[in-house]
Amino acid sequence: MASLTLREVTKAYGATQILKGIDLEVADGEFVVFVGPSGCGKSTLLRAIAGLERVTSGRIAIDGRDVTQERASERGLAMVFQSYALYPHMSVYRNIAFALENLRMPREEIDARVRRAAKMLRLEPYLDRKPGALSGGQRQRVAIGRAVVRDPKIFLFDEPLSNLDAELRVATRKELAALHAEIGGTIIYVTHDQVEAMTLADRIVVLQAGKVEQIGAPLDLYNRPANRFVAGFIGSPKMNFLAAGSAPLAALAAPAGARTFGVRPEHAMIARDGEAADARLSVDIVERLGGESYAYGALQDGAPFCVRAGDALAARRGDSIGVRFDRARLHWFGEDDLALGA
């Protein structure tokens, strides 16, 4: 496995700049996730690392060796795409073995690698099947197995779970985490799903408009977002943002320079009867998920707001409920949308 270093990496198509000076260090064996909204540059950055895109400027190094000008085939990486890209006429065994056969690896070595990967990914019963006889999750495991047998320096995953249904996404996510724990490989993983990022990553790289907004461990980004964008992107449902000092929130002690503050739905509470409320929420809809519920609506000043409640929330559309904020979990942002005190 290997480490990865990016220094001032840019990518432009004519006058349109997609990547804007990316600096990043990925340690040997680390699981790093690129996350951000559509069009933020995360897939372009992954393709640049793979050698499928030539960078406009900057430097890419693997284990300290400059590979910026090297072709994809020379970098020793393996990539798993959103599309499975399996050969439909080949068995699972041949799909996994195909790249090794092209390298003219000895047959015994190929067989040992394929069967080891199949055992790791629970594909042993399906080695003689064609891709058409597999489920979506099984096909994606075959695509991952094809990468595993190459024993690459770094694994690159480009939204590999996007084509799976919700249940399969959760199951395959667990398998990816277990795979990383077993092989200890360096993994760079791209997703637009911040829940996926929070679940899998050792560190998350949050991107917006071709720039890195923040890099950190999942809970660091959740608890200490560097700016309003990261605060709103990390967490589900997303953080509520309100104007500092606006009625009826003037009683909250805002720090100097505060323009807005944020409070996550899980850090707000439904006020009980007789309890003082920081604001009142006019309920539009209640999302009941079994063990918990979320009430969505608007505060007195019209600001949209969401609060998490227990499974016994009886509120309905049109009801007015009191809301209290956990003072220790508020996030304050200045005029430049940077977190105050960050």
C-alpha positions in Angstrom: 0.0 0.0 0.0 1.1 3.6 -0.3 0.7 7.2 0.8 -0.5 10.0 -1.5 0.5 13.7 -1.7 -1.2 16.4 -3.7 0.4 19.8 -4.0 -1.5 22.8 -5.5 -3.3 20.6 -8.0 -5.5 22.5 -10.5 -7.6 21.3 -13.5 -9.1 23.6 -16.1 -11.1 23.1 -19.3 -10.4 26.3 -21.2 -11.4 29.2 -19.0 -13.4 27.0 -16.7 -11.4 26.0 -13.6 -12.6 22.7 -12.0 -9.9 22.1 -9.3 -8.5 25.2 -7.6 -5.2 24.4 -5.8 -5.9 21.2 -4.0 -3.4 20.2 -1.2 -3.8 16.9 0.5 -1.9 14.2 2.4 -3.2 10.6 2.6 -1.4 8.3 4.9 -0.5 4.7 4.1 -3.6 2.5 5.0 -5.9 5.4 5.5 -9.6 5.4 4.3 -10.3 9.0 2.9 -13.6 10.0 1.5 -14.2 12.9 -0.9 -17.6 14.4 -0.3 -19.5 17.4 -1.7 -22.5 18.4 -3.8 -22.7 17.5 -7.5 -20.3 19.5 -9.6 -17.9 20.2 -6.7 -14.9 18.5 -8.5 -14.6 15.3 -6.4 -14.8 12.8 -9.3 -12.4 15.0 -11.4 -10.0 15.0 -8.5 -10.2 11.2 -8.2 -9.6 10.8 -12.0 -6.6 13.1 -11.7 -5.1 10.9 -9.0 -5.8 7.8 -11.2 -4.1 9.4 -14.2 -7.3 9.4 -16.3 -7.2 13.3 -16.3 -4.1 15.3 -16.8 -3.8 18.1 -14.3 -3.3 21.7 -15.5 -0.7 22.4 -12.8 0.5 21.0 -9.5 2.1 17.8 -8.3 0.8 14.3 -7.5 3.1 11.9 -5.6 2.6 8.3 -4.5 5.0 7.1 -1.8 7.1 10.3 -2.5 7.5 9.5 -6.2 6.2 12.1 -8.6 3.6 10.5 -10.9 2.1 13.7 -12.3 3.1 12.9 -15.8 2.8 9.1 -15.6 0.0 7.3 -17.4 -2.7 5.6 -15.4 -1.3 2.1 -16.2 2.1 3.1 -14.6 0.7 4.3 -11.3 -0.2 1.0 -9.7 -3.7 2.0 -8.7 -7.0 0.2 -9.1 -10.3 1.9 -9.7 -13.9 0.8 -9.0 -16.6 2.8 -10.9 -20.2 3.5 -10.3 -20.9 1.3 -13.3 -19.9 -2.3 -12.7 -18.3 -2.6 -16.2 -18.3 -6.4 -16.1 -17.9 -8.6 -19.1 -21.3 -10.2 -19.6 -20.0 -13.3 -21.5 -17.5 -14.1 -18.8 -18.0 -16.0 -15.5 -17.4 -14.2 -12.2 -14.0 -16.1 -12.0 -12.9 -14.9 -15.5 -14.1 -11.3 -14.8 -11.9 -11.2 -11.6 -9.0 -12.9 -13.3 -9.0 -11.1 -16.6 -6.6 -8.3 -15.7 -4.1 -10.8 -14.2 -4.3 -12.9 -17.4 -3.4 -9.9 -19.5 -0.3 -9.4 -17.3 0.6 -13.0 -18.1 0.7 -13.9 -14.4 1.3 -17.6 -13.7 -2.0 -19.6 -13.7 -1.4 -20.8 -10.1 -0.9 -17.3 -8.8 -4.0 -16.1 -10.6 -6.1 -18.9 -9.1 -4.8 -18.2 -5.6 -5.6 -14.5 -5.9 -9.1 -15.0 -7.3 -10.1 -17.5 -4.7 -8.7 -15.4 -1.9 -10.7 -12.3 -3.1 -13.8 -14.5 -3.6 -13.6 -15.7 -0.1 -13.1 -12.2 1.3 -16.1 -10.9 -0.6 -18.3 -13.9 -0.1 -18.4 -14.7 -3.9 -17.2 -18.3 -3.7 -20.7 -19.8 -4.6 -21.0 -17.6 -7.7 -17.6 -18.0 -9.4 -19.1 -20.0 -12.3 -22.1 -17.7 -12.8 -22.3 -14.9 -15.4 -23.0 -11.3 -14.3 -26.5 -11.5 -15.6 -27.3 -14.1 -12.9 -26.2 -11.9 -10.0 -27.9 -9.2 -8.0 -26.6 -5.6 -8.1 -24.8 -6.0 -4.8 -23.1 -9.2 -6.0 -22.0 -7.5 -9.3 -20.5 -4.6 -7.3 -18.6 -7.1 -5.2 -17.2 -8.7 -8.4 -16.0 -5.2 -9.5 -14.3 -4.8 -6.1 -12.8 -8.2 -6.4 -11.3 -7.3 -9.8 -9.5 -4.4 -8.0 -8.5 -6.5 -5.0 -6.6 -9.2 -7.0 -4.4 -6.6 -8.6 -2.9 -5.8 -5.1 -2.8 -2.1 -6.0 -0.9 0.7 -4.1 -4.2 2.6 -3.7 -7.8 1.7 -4.2 -10.0 4.4 -5.9 -13.8 4.2 -5.6 -16.0 6.5 -7.6 -19.5 6.4 -6.1 -19.6 2.6 -6.2 -22.9 2.2 -4.3 -25.0 4.8 -6.2 -26.7 2.2 -8.4 -27.8 0.0 -5.4 -31.1 0.3 -3.5 -31.2 1.5 0.0 -30.9 -1.9 1.7 -28.1 -3.1 -0.5 -26.2 0.2 0.0 -26.2 -0.4 3.8 -25.1 -4.0 3.4 -22.3 -3.2 0.9 -21.1 -0.3 3.0 -20.6 -2.7 5.8 -18.7 -5.1 3.5 -16.4 -2.2 2.3 -15.6 -1.3 5.9 -14.8 -4.9 6.7 -12.7 -5.2 3.6 -10.6 -2.2 4.6 -10.1 -3.6 8.1 -8.9 -7.0 6.6 -6.6 -5.8 3.9 -5.5 -2.5 5.5 -5.3 -0.8 2.1 -5.2 2.9 1.3 -8.6 3.8 -0.1 -9.8 7.1 -1.7 -13.6 7.0 -2.0 -15.9 9.5 -3.7 -19.5 10.0 -2.7 -22.2 12.6 -2.6 -23.8 10.8 0.4 -22.5 12.4 3.6 -24.0 9.5 5.7 -21.8 7.1 3.7 -18.8 9.4 4.3 -19.4 9.6 8.0 -19.8 5.8 8.2 -16.7 4.7 6.2 -14.0 7.4 6.5 -11.0 7.8 8.7 -11.0 11.3 7.4 -13.4 13.3 5.1 -12.4 15.9 2.5 -15.3 18.3 2.0 -15.2 19.9 -1.4 -17.2 22.8 -2.9 -16.7 24.5 -6.2 -13.3 22.9 -6.7 -11.8 23.9 -3.4 -11.3 22.0 -0.1 -13.5 23.5 2.6 -12.3 21.3 5.4 -10.5 18.0 6.1 -11.0 16.0 9.3 -12.3 13.0 11.1 -16.1 12.5 10.7 -16.9 13.6 14.3 -14.5 16.6 14.1 -16.5 17.9 11.0 -19.8 17.2 12.8 -18.8 18.9 16.0 -16.5 21.6 14.8 -17.3 22.6 11.2 -15.0 25.3 9.9 -17.7 27.2 8.1 -21.4 27.4 7.4 -21.1 25.2 4.2 -19.5 22.3 6.1 -22.0 22.7 9.0 -24.9 22.5 6.6 -23.5 19.6 4.5 -22.4 17.3 7.3 -25.4 15.9 9.3 -28.8 14.6 8.4 -31.3 16.2 8.6 -29.2 19.3 7.9 -28.4 22.0 10.4 -30.9 24.8 11.0 -29.5 28.3 10.4 -31.0 31.4 12.0 -30.1 35.1 12.1 -28.2 36.0 15.3 -30.1 38.4 17.5 -33.4 38.2 15.6 -36.7 38.0 17.5 -37.7 35.8 19.2 -34.0 34.6 19.6 -32.6 37.9 21.0 -32.2 36.3 24.4 -29.4 34.0 23.1 -26.0 35.5 24.0 -24.4 35.9 20.6 -20.6 36.3 20.6 -19.0 39.4 19.0 -19.2 39.4 15.2 -21.9 36.7 15.0 -24.1 37.0 11.9 -25.9 33.7 12.1 -26.0 30.6 14.3 -26.8 27.0 13.6 -28.5 24.3 15.7 -28.8 20.7 14.6 -32.3 19.1 14.8 -30.9 16.6 17.4 -29.7 19.5 19.5 -33.1 21.2 19.7 -35.9 19.9 22.0 -39.6 20.1 22.2 -40.5 22.3 25.2 -42.7 20.5 27.7 -45.9 22.1 29.1 -44.9 25.0 31.4 -41.3 25.0 30.2 -39.8 28.2 28.7 -39.3 28.0 24.9 -36.6 29.7 22.8 -39.0 29.8 19.9 -42.3 28.5 18.6 -42.5 26.2 15.6 -45.5 26.1 13.3 -45.6 22.5 12.1 -45.9 21.8 8.4 -45.1 18.0 8.5 -44.0 15.3 10.9 -41.7 12.6 9.6 -42.3 9.5 11.8 -39.5 7.0 11.5 -40.5 4.6 14.3 -38.0 5.2 17.1 -37.9 8.9 16.5 -39.8 11.7 14.7 -38.8 15.0 13.0 -41.1 18.0 13.0 -40.6 20.4 10.1 -42.0 23.9 9.9 -41.3 27.6 10.4 -40.5 29.8 13.4 -42.3 33.1 14.1 -40.1 35.0 11.8 -40.7 32.5 8.9 -37.3 30.8 9.2 -37.5 27.1 8.2 -36.7 24.8 11.1 -36.5 21.1 11.9 -36.5 19.5 15.4 -36.0 15.9 16.4 -38.5 14.4 18.9 -39.3 11.0 20.4 -41.6 8.4 18.9 -44.6 9.7 20.8 -44.7 13.2 19.2 -48.4 13.9 18.7 -48.1 17.2 16.7 -49.9 17.6 13.4 -49.8 20.1 10.6 -50.8 23.6 11.8 -49.9 22.9 15.5 -47.6 25.4 17.3 -45.0 23.8 19.5 -42.3 25.3 21.8 -38.7 24.6 20.9 -35.6 24.9 23.2 -32.0 24.9 22.1 -29.1 23.1 23.7 -26.9 26.2 24.5 -23.7 24.1 24.6 -24.2 22.8 21.0 -24.9 26.1 19.1 -22.6 27.0 16.2 -21.9 30.7 15.5 -20.8 32.1 12.2 -19.5 35.6 11.3 -20.0 37.8 8.2 -17.7 35.6 6.1 -19.6 32.5 7.1 -16.5 31.2 9.0 -17.2 29.5 12.3 -16.4 31.8 15.2 -13.7 30.4 17.4 -12.7 27.7 14.9 
